[in-house]
Amino acid sequence: MENPKGGKRKRQALDMKILDKLIIKEFLKTYFFVVVMLILIVLVLDFTEKNDAYIRNSVPAGEILRYMGNYGLYLNNLLTPITVFIAVIFITSKMAGRTEIVAILSSGVSFVRMLRPFLLAAAMIGGVSFLMNGWVLPGATAGVSEFKVAYLDKGRASTDPNIHIKVGPNAYAYLTRYYKTSNTGYTFTLEEIRDGQLIAKLGADRIQWDTAKNVWRLENWRLRTIKERGEEYVVGEKLDTVLSISPADFDLPDNHHETLKLPQLSKQIKILEDRGADNVNFYRIERYVRFMSPFAALILTFIGVIMSARKSRGGSGFQIAMGFLLAFVYILLFILSRTFAENGTEYPIFAVWLPNIIFAAMGLLLYKTVPR
């Protein structure tokens, strides 16, 4: 004979598998709907704001659509905490309002077991977010930057004047102007400084990249070398030299670290570390962020289910409003912590992870209040 308790457990397990599929399906469907709606609203507002510039600069419709597609991908990443939170609160509060959660828990299913499909769906979203952050979003971010330079910032100089770049642990380069179209710079200076003392200084009126030889050609150059007994001064008309910089290192956009795919980002960090560059911290922080961001979906889902598991007198509208508020607090905290990290905090990785740490602790405290 079949054990009645064993049969009951099998039926319960089967029912939970069916419920898991329904929850995951509803979660992902609601998440996708919220993402599309929020992105469309922001894109419409952005188009309205920039429409005069589009007309003034005769921007092709195809370029505008490409920009909006890239900007939409960027928004998807930015709004993930909000969209995940809204989706999970909407589904859970609707279940609570229909007393489905009470029925599930009353049947002997633990709250942790009920959380499983929500966390699984959040893990799917987090996994896709990691792939997007690492390999898709950088190209979209670069496309947005290129569009703004090409169509919205017309007439701007090709580079900013007075370019300074660290090309080695003790070497610093300077140019008054660099032009990307010809890979040519003017008033070039390369200084080697050790322990606050100038060791050597190489200057040239003009510097140009030789694409055939992959070297820099200096014109009207001057080399001054400081020695123990005086100094040595040499001049010449033309000189081919190899430097640890290339044309790609000049006129990089301010958000260059955001436009690199994950393998390229790791490679750029290694290059900047070898040079001893001061801005390497921005690239490190960007890498920390890309590994940190996907966990936000799991943490916010955990908090969202706990917050909306009980039936509220204010209804799901109040809970969704609270979800918006908490999600905005998370984004604000993330922006502030990243700013602190970029400004030179002693432990940048801790600063980047601080929003997740705080909200994870908040989730554990809230977990003590869940219905059993």
Phi, psi and omega in degrees: 000149180280136178293122182301320180293321179295319178295323179295319180295322179295317178296321179295318179296319179295318179297321180292325177296319177296317179296321178302313181298318180295317181295314180299317180298313181294321180299307182295322180294316179293319178301312181299318180297313181297318179301310182298315182296313181295318180296317180298319179298313181294321180294321177296316178297319179295319179295318179298320181292323186262001186301319180298320179293323177299315181292316182297322183263006178052052181286127179299146181299323180297322179291324178295316179296322178294319178297316181295325176295316178294319180292327176297320176297319177297317179295323180302318179291318182294323186267002183306315178302319181292313184294320178296314181298314180297316182298314184290323179291320180299314182291313184293318180294326177292320176295319180294321179296332178264013180056024179290324180293320177300317180295320180295312182291327180291337180280000178102000178280132180285160179296323179297319178295321179295331180291337190306309182295326177297314181291327177294317177296320178296323177296322176298314179296318179296321178296316177295321179298320179296316178296320179296313181297323186277327190229338184256309184300322179304319178294321178294319179296318177297321178297320178296316181296317180295322179296317181296320179292319185285324190239334184256342181240039181297145179091353179285146180299152183295331176215163172281149178286163174057073181270129175242135179212136178272122186249003179188172180304328181232017185238137182227133179249151181217139175221142176284331180198143176227135181246121183292324185300325181248000183052048184232137177235161184232150182053067182270139176221134175234119184243140173249118185235129178230129180053038178077006181247137177286123180262315181207152180218121179248125180233154178206147178290328185212142178226133182221142181278125177267105184293334181286319183260349185056046177225166175265136176253120179262139178240135184055061187265159181218130180237121180244122181241125181272127179237172183299321181247075178096207181213160180245134184232121182232141179230162178193170181273312182223144181208126174267128182218155178256125177240160180277028176228157178226171179305332181293342182278348181262148176058038174289143178294158181300329182259034183303322181296335180277348183261004182259135173293161188305313177298321178293324180296315178297321179294319180294323177299318179296318180297313182292325177294321179295327179280339187075031184292146183285334185268012181295335182296326179298321181287322177297315181297320177300321178292319176301316184297321183293332177273337181278320189305316183301332181289342179298324180298318179294314183294314181291328175295316178303313180293319182298318179295317180297316183295326187251012182287336179266147177289125185255142177294331180283353180079180182292335180299317178296319181292322177295320178299318177295324177297315176303313183299311181295322179295320177293323176297319178298313181297317179298316179296322178296316180297316180295316181294323178293321178298316178298319181296318182288337180275007171100033175294155186292329181236079185298325181293326177292319180297320180294321182276355185304316178302317179295321180296314181296313183288329175294318177296320177298320179296320179294324177292319179292332182299331179292344183261000185289151177293140182258000000 
